[in-house]
């Protein structure tokens, strides 16, 4: 299998291919080759074992430009970002299902006690109502931070996000907007969530102008990107890889800081093929890039897109202009990425 994967990868590295997901057709051959570069692979797909946690988290270097740091996992970095926001912005409010006691993943733990029940409060089990309330609060001038308990349940709010939040500025001729709205949601699989607690729904929103979609790869990125979403003048959806909530640990700056949106990051340079992903899949691709170099002699460039919409096509196309691109998407196919 490794030899077959090598042949596919090497053949593909000399072709110019569009950015695509691992799906069907020519584009998927390279991706499938990369994903099967493992000594434990079995050539008979029907007997392959499937693992949800098929990667090792690779922490980022300790940031030095933002002041003192503290050891945090991903959910603690989210809490820290929310704490910074509530402390600095008296209009900020956090709301959603069970957020008052800390939420099912503990991302808001302690915030109601610290800032009061009028600023951190529960809502009914109604995603459409949560987002609709957030739009109204943002239009009225509040910094509205809504939590959808699982990304899988964001679909009842689809109309509010796509037809209301995303279009609010346009439909009013820029007289009004709900740019102060940020929607958080735990994203992706953990291995035991089954159908309704494992989905990655970013593709459904990636074709809608007027909103921004962000997915971090670790705690340091999560805090900086979330604070950027909250500060941005457009409604943002911030998906949080829940498998990393406790598994990902880094030294994270204690004070507030931001990481620019719509700027991809080149994590590893390479000359044969560019691998593009976001969130959890970044750690998969880092392992794949190392394996491809060691076993196949193929030099892989790794890019973390970070912002899915609007994505940084300039960086991706500039650095990969001389070789092919493989985009590894966990979830539904995204046209054009």
Secondary structure, DSSP 8 states (H G I E B T S, - for coil): -HHHHHHHHHHHTTS------SSSSHHHHHHHHHHT--TT--S-GGG----S--S---------TTS-EEEEEHHHHHHHHHHHHHHH-TTEEEEETTGGGT-TT-TTTTHHHHH-TTTEEE--S-HHHHHHHHHHHHHTT-EEEEEESSGGG-GGGHHIIIIIITTHHHHTTTS---TTEEEEEEES--SS--GGGS--THHHHTT-TTEEEEE-SSHHHHHHHHHHHHHSSSEEEEEEETTHHHH-EEEEESS-----TT--EEEE--SSEEEEE-TTHHHHHHHHHHHIIIII---EEEEE--EEET--HHHHHHHTTTSEEEE--SSS--TT-
